[in-house]
Amino acid sequence: MWLFALFQAETSFGRVVKMGTFGAAAAAFYAGLTSTPQSGVQIALSLAVIAALWLHGYREGRRSSYASAQCDAEIREDEGRIRVAGGGVDLILHLASRTLTVNKVAKRFVSTDAPGEFQRLRSGRFEWPFRALALEPELVSNARSVGAVSGASAGRWTGEERTASASDAGETTALAGERAIGVYWKHPGHGDRLLFSVTGPAGKYEAIDRVFSIFAAWIDHEDEARRAIEHRHQAEAWQRDWEAKRLAEELDHTRRRGGSAFDEADPHMRIAAKAAKAAKAITPSSRW
């Protein structure tokens, strides 16, 4: 199997070129060995060419294996982190920072609509919101796709429908029995941008759609918890303000009735007056 790396290439033409180069290098190596005297330079150059061909084939084989692997997800709910790897995709979703980190994605998946830096590096970091959009294949001559949001993210993107030419938007066209999924990021100034799209058997990239739905549910739960805390703080602030006003009104009413005798005769009311002043001084920002 190691010998196959000498002929591994992405295209048939590349394999033909590699086989021709390998044959020439092997012939040069043999000629260098049998010549009198032996040509050390010729032998070294031919071995270097053969080693370079093998290294290129080995890396190409690793890349092909990575792109054809099943896309799996590693979900760590306690850390608020999800990693998706396989099938030419390697990305991480962080709940703490609400970011999508794309470590690597196959070149053929990258969309021409993606930011230029992402197209060049095929990696990047993007802040929320982002989503995965399942594209249902349409067997029509113009190869147009209609996007429908699936999973828990449907509530967030209700009513959205994307209809675009696959060739114009950089999306891959799904054949019968396959499923296409696009990963979108909402640019602050330019709206939704397709970062990359993958196409394969129905179960190969199911993990991508699933983890983006799970991440959207985590975001919703975190937002609800934050809103509940804010509402509780507002209620407590209103309660403190109401109690301070009530005490102030009672003290004012008592002063009008009793005059200066209030300060000497009722120490409890003096304590209440001090508490009312302290309650007025406390604000939600200073407490929380």
C-alpha positions as CSV (number, residue, x, y, z in Angstrom):
1,M,0.0,0.0,0.0
2,W,2.9,2.3,0.6
3,L,3.9,2.0,-3.0
4,F,0.5,3.4,-4.1
5,A,1.5,6.8,-2.7
6,L,3.9,7.2,-5.6
7,F,0.9,7.3,-8.0
8,Q,-1.7,9.0,-5.8
9,A,-3.0,12.2,-7.4
10,E,-6.3,14.2,-7.5
11,T,-6.9,13.8,-11.2
12,S,-6.2,11.2,-13.9
13,F,-3.8,13.6,-15.7
14,G,-1.9,14.1,-12.5
15,R,-1.5,10.4,-12.0
16,V,-0.2,10.0,-15.6
17,V,2.3,12.8,-15.0
18,K,3.4,11.2,-11.7
19,M,3.9,7.8,-13.3
20,G,5.9,9.3,-16.1
21,T,8.1,11.2,-13.7
22,F,8.5,8.2,-11.5
23,G,9.6,6.1,-14.5
24,A,12.1,8.7,-15.6
25,A,13.5,9.0,-12.0
26,A,13.8,5.2,-11.7
27,A,15.6,5.0,-15.1
28,A,18.0,7.7,-14.0
29,F,18.6,6.0,-10.7
30,Y,19.4,2.7,-12.5
31,A,21.6,4.5,-15.0
32,G,23.5,6.2,-12.2
33,L,24.1,2.8,-10.5
34,T,25.3,1.0,-13.6
35,S,27.5,3.8,-15.0
36,T,31.2,3.6,-14.7
37,P,32.1,5.4,-12.6
38,Q,28.9,5.7,-10.6
39,S,27.3,9.2,-10.7
40,G,26.5,10.1,-7.1
41,V,24.7,13.3,-8.2
42,Q,22.4,11.5,-10.6
43,I,21.6,8.9,-8.0
44,A,20.8,11.5,-5.3
45,L,18.6,13.6,-7.6
46,S,16.6,10.6,-8.8
47,L,16.1,9.4,-5.1
48,A,15.0,13.0,-4.2
49,V,12.4,13.0,-7.0
50,I,11.1,9.6,-6.0
51,A,10.9,10.7,-2.3
52,A,9.1,13.9,-3.3
53,L,6.6,11.9,-5.4
54,W,6.0,9.5,-2.5
55,L,5.5,12.4,0.0
56,H,3.0,14.1,-2.3
57,G,1.0,10.9,-2.8
58,Y,1.0,10.2,0.9
59,R,-0.3,13.6,1.7
60,E,-2.9,13.3,-1.1
61,G,-4.0,10.0,0.3
62,R,-4.4,11.4,3.8
63,R,-6.4,14.3,2.4
64,S,-8.7,12.0,0.5
65,S,-9.2,9.7,3.5
66,Y,-10.0,12.7,5.7
67,A,-12.5,14.0,3.1
68,S,-14.3,10.7,2.7
69,A,-14.5,9.9,6.5
70,Q,-17.8,10.0,8.3
71,C,-18.6,13.3,9.9
72,D,-18.9,12.8,13.7
73,A,-19.6,15.1,16.6
74,E,-18.1,15.4,20.0
75,I,-20.5,17.2,22.4
76,R,-19.3,18.4,25.8
77,E,-22.3,20.0,27.5
78,D,-20.4,20.6,30.7
79,E,-17.8,22.7,28.8
80,G,-20.3,24.2,26.4
81,R,-18.3,23.0,23.5
82,I,-19.0,21.0,20.4
83,R,-16.5,19.7,17.9
84,V,-17.4,18.3,14.4
85,A,-14.7,16.5,12.4
86,G,-14.7,14.3,9.3
87,G,-15.8,14.4,5.8
88,G,-13.5,17.3,5.0
89,V,-14.8,19.5,7.8
90,D,-13.3,20.4,11.2
91,L,-15.0,23.0,13.3
92,I,-15.7,23.8,16.9
93,L,-18.7,25.7,18.5
94,H,-18.0,27.5,21.8
95,L,-21.0,28.5,24.0
96,A,-18.9,30.7,26.4
97,S,-17.8,33.0,23.6
98,R,-20.7,32.2,21.2
99,T,-18.3,31.6,18.4
100,L,-17.9,29.2,15.5
101,T,-14.2,28.3,14.9
102,V,-13.6,26.6,11.6
103,N,-10.2,24.8,11.9
104,K,-10.2,23.4,8.4
105,V,-12.6,22.7,5.5
106,A,-11.9,21.1,2.1
107,K,-11.3,23.6,-0.6
108,R,-14.1,22.3,-2.8
109,F,-16.7,23.1,0.0
110,V,-15.8,26.8,0.4
111,S,-18.4,29.2,-1.0
112,T,-17.5,32.1,-3.3
113,D,-19.9,34.1,-1.1
114,A,-17.7,33.6,2.0
115,P,-15.4,36.4,3.3
116,G,-12.2,36.6,1.3
117,E,-10.0,35.8,4.3
118,F,-12.0,32.6,4.8
119,Q,-11.7,31.6,1.1
120,R,-8.0,32.1,1.2
121,L,-7.2,30.3,4.6
122,R,-10.2,27.9,4.6
123,S,-10.4,28.6,8.4
124,G,-11.6,31.4,10.6
125,R,-13.6,32.5,13.7
126,F,-17.2,33.8,13.5
127,E,-19.4,35.3,16.2
128,W,-23.1,34.4,16.7
129,P,-25.5,34.2,14.9
130,F,-24.7,31.4,12.5
131,R,-26.7,28.4,11.4
132,A,-26.8,25.2,9.3
133,L,-29.3,25.2,6.5
134,A,-30.4,21.9,5.0
135,L,-30.9,22.2,1.2
136,E,-33.4,19.8,-0.3
137,P,-32.4,18.5,-3.7
138,E,-34.6,19.6,-6.6
139,L,-34.3,17.5,-9.7
140,V,-34.8,20.3,-12.2
141,S,-32.8,21.3,-15.2
142,N,-31.5,24.7,-13.8
143,A,-30.3,22.9,-10.6
144,R,-31.9,25.5,-8.3
145,S,-32.1,24.8,-4.5
146,V,-34.8,25.8,-2.0
147,G,-33.4,26.1,1.5
148,A,-35.5,25.2,4.6
149,V,-34.2,25.6,8.2
150,S,-34.4,22.3,10.1
151,G,-34.1,21.4,13.8
152,A,-34.3,23.7,16.7
153,S,-33.0,26.6,14.8
154,A,-36.3,26.8,12.8
155,G,-37.9,29.0,15.4
156,R,-35.1,31.5,15.2
157,W,-35.2,31.7,11.4
158,T,-38.9,31.3,10.9
159,G,-40.2,32.3,7.6
160,E,-36.9,32.4,5.8
161,E,-36.6,30.7,2.5
162,R,-33.5,30.7,0.3
163,T,-33.7,30.2,-3.4
164,A,-30.4,30.6,-5.3
165,S,-28.5,29.1,-8.2
166,A,-26.0,26.6,-6.9
167,S,-23.4,27.8,-9.4
168,D,-23.8,31.4,-8.4
169,A,-23.9,30.9,-4.6
170,G,-21.1,28.4,-4.5
171,E,-23.4,25.7,-3.2
172,T,-22.9,22.0,-4.1
173,T,-25.8,20.3,-6.0
174,A,-27.2,17.3,-4.3
175,L,-28.1,14.3,-6.4
176,A,-30.8,11.7,-5.7
177,G,-30.2,10.0,-2.4
178,E,-27.8,12.7,-1.2
179,R,-28.2,15.7,1.2
180,A,-26.7,19.1,1.0
181,I,-26.1,21.3,4.1
182,G,-24.9,24.9,4.0
183,V,-23.3,26.7,7.0
184,Y,-24.2,30.4,7.1
185,W,-22.9,33.3,9.2
186,K,-24.8,36.5,9.6
187,H,-22.5,39.4,8.7
188,P,-23.2,42.5,10.8
189,G,-23.4,44.7,7.7
190,H,-24.1,42.4,4.8
191,G,-26.6,39.8,6.1
192,D,-26.3,36.0,5.6
193,R,-23.1,34.8,4.1
194,L,-22.6,31.2,3.0
195,L,-19.3,30.0,4.4
196,F,-19.3,26.5,3.0
197,S,-21.7,23.7,1.9
198,V,-21.3,19.9,2.0
199,T,-23.0,17.2,0.0
200,G,-23.1,13.5,0.6
201,P,-25.2,10.5,1.7
202,A,-28.0,11.4,4.0
203,G,-26.2,10.2,7.2
204,K,-22.7,11.4,6.4
205,Y,-23.2,15.0,7.4
206,E,-26.2,14.6,9.7
207,A,-24.0,15.6,12.6
208,I,-23.6,19.1,11.3
209,D,-27.3,19.8,11.2
210,R,-27.7,18.2,14.6
211,V,-25.0,20.1,16.5
212,F,-26.1,23.5,15.1
213,S,-29.6,22.7,16.4
214,I,-28.2,21.7,19.8
215,F,-26.1,24.9,19.9
216,A,-29.1,27.1,19.1
217,A,-31.0,25.4,21.9
218,W,-28.1,26.1,24.3
219,I,-28.2,29.8,23.2
220,D,-31.9,30.0,23.8
221,H,-31.6,28.4,27.2
222,E,-28.8,30.8,28.2
223,D,-30.8,33.8,26.9
224,E,-33.8,32.8,28.9
225,A,-31.8,32.4,32.1
226,R,-30.2,35.8,31.5
227,R,-33.6,37.4,31.0
228,A,-35.0,35.7,34.2
229,I,-32.1,37.2,36.2
230,E,-32.7,40.6,34.7
231,H,-36.4,40.5,35.5
232,R,-35.6,39.4,39.1
233,H,-33.2,42.3,39.5
234,Q,-35.8,44.7,38.1
235,A,-38.4,43.4,40.5
236,E,-36.1,43.7,43.5
237,A,-35.2,47.2,42.5
238,W,-38.9,48.1,42.2
239,Q,-39.6,46.6,45.6
240,R,-36.8,48.5,47.2
241,D,-37.9,51.8,45.6
242,W,-41.5,51.2,46.7
243,E,-40.5,50.5,50.3
244,A,-38.3,53.6,50.4
245,K,-41.1,55.7,49.1
246,R,-43.6,54.2,51.6
247,L,-41.3,54.8,54.6
248,A,-40.6,58.4,53.4
249,E,-44.3,59.1,53.2
250,E,-44.9,57.7,56.7
251,L,-42.1,59.7,58.1
252,D,-43.3,62.8,56.5
253,H,-46.8,62.2,57.7
254,T,-45.5,61.6,61.3
255,R,-43.5,64.8,61.3
256,R,-46.5,66.8,60.3
257,R,-48.5,65.3,63.1
258,G,-45.9,65.3,65.9
259,G,-43.5,68.0,65.0
260,S,-40.1,67.9,66.7
261,A,-41.4,65.5,69.4
262,F,-41.0,62.7,66.9
263,D,-37.2,62.7,67.0
264,E,-36.9,62.4,70.8
265,A,-40.0,60.2,71.6
266,D,-39.8,57.5,68.9
267,P,-36.3,56.0,68.3
268,H,-37.8,53.3,66.2
269,M,-39.0,55.8,63.7
270,R,-35.5,57.4,63.6
271,I,-34.1,54.0,62.7
272,A,-36.8,53.6,60.0
273,A,-35.9,57.0,58.6
274,K,-32.2,56.0,58.4
275,A,-33.2,52.7,56.7
276,A,-35.4,54.6,54.2
277,K,-32.5,56.9,53.3
278,A,-30.1,53.9,52.9
279,A,-32.6,52.1,50.7
280,K,-32.9,55.2,48.4
281,A,-29.2,55.3,48.1
282,I,-29.0,51.7,46.8
283,T,-29.5,51.3,43.1
284,P,-29.5,48.1,41.0
285,S,-26.2,49.1,39.4
286,S,-24.4,49.5,42.8
287,R,-25.9,46.3,44.2
288,W,-25.4,44.1,41.1
